[in-house]
């Protein structure tokens, strides 16, 4: 089961007792999946979705709010496959004109001034006037057209619809919760998305997907620990490479001096450091410093090897 589907199943159990919140959630679902069929003065309200649970949610909301029983059906070919090549399409019908008009009016879908058909892509400010209703609206929109990539792979949540108008409205509603969602056009659709893990967590909390929020938090903690370990390992590896490179250069200088002049060419302090480096080629500067008598600091032993390097370079210049 995908992470998105798990979230949607959780959202189906999220219930608001307030009628206005239920209307806001229904308005979002109808805005995404709804369609109108008008013949003469008759209006048929139809919702189509590939998600069976969304169709059931829509029917349940209509019955809960208005006491109206919607007809839910599924389209299939004779061989049992759907018209969309494997994904079943579920339909919710309200064929009674007066009932359809009642639902449309309550959900904020009113007819245009010229008496034309109501637009399902308009979001009524009255429907989303309160914070609780905006939460419900976002939840309904996610149920109908939202998705969230498994956070173990990436952080990405998005809503998709082919109407720029309704997506601009959704963008404003989502960002009213101090989020920083953005919108792009993808082919013939518009996408409102979030990529920040903290803001995705806020989005799940807004929609009341608390179980998914806990799962996301667990993944974030695991990723943070893993990244911290990787940073530490990389840091240690870089330090080790630096130590090895420095040691190789020091040994090269010491061997050059030894070949040209002998180690007795070095004074007592430099000779002692050179002998220890040849004997302990993988030791760090701190370890070499502790082996000296008396022990010296890292900066002090580093200074001695710089002097050895200068002597070796001078001998190279002389030839």
C-alpha positions as CSV (number, residue, x, y, z in Angstrom):
1,X,0.0,0.0,0.0
2,X,1.4,3.4,-1.0
3,X,2.0,6.1,1.7
4,X,-0.6,8.3,0.0
5,X,-3.3,5.6,0.2
6,X,-2.5,5.0,3.9
7,X,-3.0,8.7,4.6
8,X,-6.2,8.8,2.7
9,X,-7.6,5.8,4.5
10,X,-6.7,7.6,7.8
11,X,-8.4,10.8,6.6
12,X,-11.6,8.9,5.9
13,X,-12.0,8.3,9.6
14,X,-11.4,12.0,10.4
15,X,-14.8,13.4,11.3
16,X,-16.1,16.9,12.0
17,X,-19.3,17.4,13.9
18,X,-19.8,20.9,12.6
19,X,-22.0,21.1,9.6
20,X,-20.0,24.0,8.0
21,X,-16.8,21.9,8.2
22,X,-18.5,18.9,6.5
23,X,-19.7,21.3,3.8
24,X,-16.2,22.6,3.3
25,X,-14.8,19.1,2.9
26,X,-17.6,18.2,0.4
27,X,-17.0,21.4,-1.5
28,X,-13.3,20.5,-2.0
29,X,-14.2,17.0,-3.2
30,X,-16.8,18.3,-5.6
31,X,-14.4,21.0,-6.9
32,X,-11.9,18.3,-7.8
33,X,-14.1,15.5,-9.1
34,X,-17.5,16.9,-9.6
35,X,-19.3,17.6,-12.9
36,X,-22.7,18.9,-13.8
37,X,-25.1,17.6,-16.5
38,X,-27.8,20.1,-17.4
39,X,-30.8,19.3,-19.6
40,X,-33.4,22.0,-19.8
41,X,-34.1,23.1,-16.2
42,X,-32.9,19.8,-14.8
43,X,-29.5,19.5,-13.1
44,X,-27.7,16.2,-12.4
45,X,-24.7,16.4,-10.0
46,X,-22.1,13.7,-10.7
47,X,-18.8,12.9,-9.0
48,X,-16.2,10.6,-10.7
49,X,-13.1,9.2,-9.0
50,X,-10.8,6.2,-9.2
51,X,-10.8,5.9,-5.4
52,X,-13.7,3.9,-4.0
53,X,-13.3,5.4,-0.6
54,X,-13.6,9.0,-1.9
55,X,-16.9,8.1,-3.6
56,X,-18.1,6.6,-0.3
57,X,-16.9,9.7,1.6
58,X,-18.7,12.0,-0.8
59,X,-21.9,9.9,-0.4
60,X,-21.6,9.8,3.4
61,X,-21.1,13.6,3.6
62,X,-24.1,14.3,1.4
63,X,-26.3,12.1,3.5
64,X,-24.9,13.5,6.8
65,X,-25.3,17.1,5.8
66,X,-28.5,17.0,3.7
67,X,-30.2,13.7,4.5
68,X,-30.0,12.8,0.8
69,X,-29.1,9.4,-0.5
70,X,-26.6,9.5,-3.4
71,X,-26.3,6.7,-5.9
72,X,-22.8,5.2,-6.1
73,X,-21.9,3.0,-9.1
74,X,-18.8,1.7,-10.8
75,X,-18.1,1.5,-14.5
76,X,-16.8,-1.7,-16.0
77,X,-16.4,-3.5,-19.4
78,X,-18.2,-6.7,-19.9
79,X,-14.9,-8.6,-19.2
80,X,-14.6,-6.8,-15.8
81,X,-12.0,-4.3,-16.8
82,X,-12.7,-0.6,-16.6
83,X,-12.9,1.9,-19.4
84,X,-9.6,3.5,-18.2
85,X,-7.5,0.3,-18.8
86,X,-7.5,-1.3,-15.4
87,X,-8.5,1.5,-12.9
88,X,-12.1,1.3,-12.0
89,X,-14.1,4.6,-12.1
90,X,-16.6,5.2,-9.3
91,X,-19.5,7.6,-9.8
92,X,-21.8,9.4,-7.3
93,X,-25.1,10.6,-8.8
94,X,-27.6,13.2,-7.5
95,X,-30.3,13.0,-10.2
96,X,-32.9,15.0,-8.4
97,X,-32.7,18.7,-9.5
98,X,-33.9,20.3,-6.3
99,X,-31.5,18.1,-4.2
100,X,-28.6,18.9,-6.6
101,X,-29.3,22.6,-6.4
102,X,-29.5,22.4,-2.6
103,X,-26.1,20.8,-2.4
104,X,-24.5,23.1,-4.9
105,X,-25.8,26.2,-3.1
106,X,-24.6,25.0,0.3
107,X,-21.2,24.1,-1.1
108,X,-20.8,27.7,-2.5
109,X,-21.3,26.8,-6.2
110,X,-23.7,29.4,-7.4
111,X,-24.8,30.2,-10.9
112,X,-23.1,32.9,-12.8
113,X,-24.8,36.4,-13.1
114,X,-26.0,35.7,-16.6
115,X,-27.9,32.7,-15.3
116,X,-25.5,30.1,-16.6
117,X,-24.5,26.9,-15.0
118,X,-22.7,27.0,-11.6
119,X,-19.0,26.6,-11.7
120,X,-17.5,23.9,-9.6
121,X,-14.1,25.6,-9.8
122,X,-15.0,28.6,-7.7
123,X,-14.2,28.5,-4.0
124,X,-16.7,30.5,-2.0
125,X,-15.0,32.6,0.7
126,X,-18.0,31.8,3.0
127,X,-17.3,28.1,2.8
128,X,-13.7,28.5,4.0
129,X,-14.1,31.6,6.2
130,X,-13.0,29.9,9.5
131,X,-9.8,28.0,10.3
132,X,-11.6,24.7,11.0
133,X,-13.3,24.9,7.6
134,X,-10.0,25.5,5.8
135,X,-8.6,22.5,7.5
136,X,-11.6,20.4,6.3
137,X,-11.3,21.8,2.8
138,X,-7.6,20.9,2.5
139,X,-8.4,17.4,3.8
140,X,-11.1,17.0,1.2
141,X,-8.9,18.2,-1.6
142,X,-6.1,15.8,-0.6
143,X,-8.6,12.9,-0.5
144,X,-9.7,13.8,-4.0
145,X,-6.4,14.7,-5.7
146,X,-3.5,14.8,-3.3
147,X,-0.5,12.6,-3.0
148,X,2.6,12.3,-0.7
149,X,5.8,10.4,-1.7
150,X,7.0,7.9,0.9
151,X,9.2,10.1,3.1
152,X,11.9,7.3,3.2
153,X,12.5,8.2,-0.4
154,X,11.9,11.9,-0.6
155,X,9.9,14.8,0.9
156,X,7.2,15.8,-1.6
157,X,3.4,16.5,-1.1
158,X,1.2,17.7,-3.9
159,X,-2.3,18.5,-5.0
160,X,-3.2,18.3,-8.7
161,X,-6.1,19.7,-10.8
162,X,-6.6,21.0,-14.3
163,X,-8.2,24.3,-13.2
164,X,-5.8,27.2,-12.5
165,X,-8.5,29.1,-10.8
166,X,-9.3,26.5,-8.1
167,X,-5.6,25.7,-7.6
168,X,-4.8,29.4,-7.0
169,X,-7.6,29.3,-4.3
170,X,-6.2,26.1,-2.8
171,X,-2.7,27.7,-2.7
172,X,-4.0,30.7,-0.7
173,X,-5.9,28.4,1.7
174,X,-2.9,26.1,2.3
175,X,-0.6,29.1,2.8
176,X,-3.0,30.7,5.2
177,X,-1.6,28.2,7.7
178,X,1.9,29.8,7.4
179,X,3.1,27.3,4.9
180,X,5.1,28.1,1.9
181,X,3.5,26.0,-0.8
182,X,4.2,26.7,-4.5
183,X,2.3,26.2,-7.7
184,X,3.6,25.0,-11.1
185,X,2.0,23.9,-14.4
186,X,2.6,20.3,-15.4
187,X,1.4,19.7,-18.9
188,X,-2.3,20.4,-18.8
189,X,-2.6,20.4,-15.0
190,X,-1.6,22.7,-12.1
191,X,0.2,21.4,-9.1
192,X,0.4,22.9,-5.6
193,X,3.3,21.3,-3.8
194,X,5.5,21.3,-0.6
195,X,9.0,19.9,-0.3
196,X,10.1,20.9,3.2
197,X,9.7,18.0,5.7
198,X,8.6,20.3,8.5
199,X,5.9,21.9,6.4
200,X,4.7,18.5,5.2
201,X,4.4,17.5,8.8
202,X,2.4,20.7,9.4
203,X,0.2,19.8,6.4
204,X,-0.5,16.3,7.9
205,X,-1.4,17.9,11.2
206,X,-3.8,20.4,9.5
207,X,-5.6,17.5,7.8
208,X,-5.7,15.5,11.0
209,X,-3.6,12.7,9.6
210,X,-1.9,12.1,13.0
211,X,-0.8,8.5,12.4
212,X,0.9,9.5,9.2
213,X,2.5,12.4,11.1
214,X,4.0,10.1,13.6
215,X,5.4,7.9,10.9
216,X,6.9,10.9,9.1
217,X,8.4,12.1,12.4
218,X,10.0,8.6,12.9
219,X,11.5,8.7,9.4
220,X,12.8,12.2,9.9
221,X,14.5,11.2,13.2
222,X,16.1,8.1,11.4
223,X,17.3,10.2,8.5
224,X,18.7,12.9,10.8
225,X,20.7,10.2,12.8
226,X,21.9,8.6,9.6
227,X,22.9,11.9,8.1
228,X,24.7,12.8,11.3
229,X,26.6,9.5,11.2
230,X,27.5,10.0,7.6
231,X,28.8,13.5,8.3
232,X,30.9,12.2,11.2
233,X,32.3,9.3,9.0
234,X,33.1,11.7,6.2
235,X,34.8,14.0,8.6
236,X,36.9,11.3,10.1
237,X,37.7,9.9,6.6
238,X,38.8,13.4,5.5
239,X,41.0,13.8,8.6
240,X,42.5,10.4,8.0
241,X,43.3,11.2,4.4
242,X,44.8,14.5,5.5
243,X,46.9,12.7,8.1
244,X,48.1,10.0,5.6
245,X,48.9,12.7,3.0
246,X,50.9,14.7,5.6
247,X,52.7,11.6,6.8
248,X,53.7,10.5,3.2
249,X,55.1,14.0,2.5
250,X,57.0,14.0,5.9
251,X,58.5,10.6,5.2
252,X,59.5,11.7,1.7
253,X,61.3,14.7,3.1
254,X,63.0,12.7,5.8
255,X,64.2,10.0,3.4
256,X,65.5,12.7,1.0
257,X,67.6,14.3,3.8
258,X,68.7,10.8,4.9
259,X,69.9,10.0,1.4
260,X,71.6,13.3,0.8
261,X,73.2,14.1,4.2
262,X,72.1,11.5,6.7
263,X,69.8,12.1,9.7
264,X,72.7,13.4,11.7
265,X,72.4,16.5,9.5
266,X,69.3,17.4,11.6
267,X,69.6,18.8,15.1
268,X,68.6,16.7,18.1
269,X,64.9,17.8,18.2
270,X,64.3,17.4,14.5
271,X,66.2,14.1,14.4
272,X,64.1,12.6,17.1
273,X,60.9,13.7,15.4
274,X,62.2,12.3,12.1
275,X,63.1,8.9,13.6
276,X,59.7,8.5,15.2
277,X,58.0,9.4,11.9
278,X,59.9,6.7,10.1
279,X,59.1,4.1,12.8
280,X,55.4,5.1,13.2
281,X,54.4,6.1,9.7
282,X,50.6,6.0,10.4
283,X,50.7,7.9,13.7
284,X,49.0,11.3,13.9
285,X,50.9,14.4,14.9
286,X,49.3,14.2,18.4
287,X,50.6,10.7,18.8
288,X,54.1,11.5,17.6
289,X,54.1,14.5,20.0
290,X,53.3,12.2,22.9
291,X,56.1,9.8,22.1
292,X,58.7,12.5,22.4
293,X,60.7,13.0,25.6
294,X,59.4,15.3,27.0
295,X,56.0,15.1,25.1
296,X,55.1,18.2,23.0
297,X,51.9,19.6,21.6
298,X,50.5,19.0,18.2
299,X,51.5,22.6,17.1
300,X,55.0,22.0,18.3
301,X,55.6,18.7,16.5
302,X,53.9,20.3,13.4
303,X,56.5,23.1,13.6
304,X,59.3,20.6,13.6
305,X,58.1,18.8,10.5
306,X,57.7,22.2,8.7
307,X,61.4,22.8,9.6
308,X,62.3,19.4,8.2
309,X,60.4,20.2,5.0
310,X,62.3,23.5,4.6
311,X,65.6,21.7,5.0
312,X,64.6,19.1,2.4
313,X,63.4,21.8,0.0
314,X,66.7,23.7,0.4
315,X,68.7,20.6,-0.4
316,X,66.5,20.0,-3.5
317,X,67.3,23.5,-4.7
318,X,71.0,23.0,-4.2
319,X,70.7,19.7,-6.1
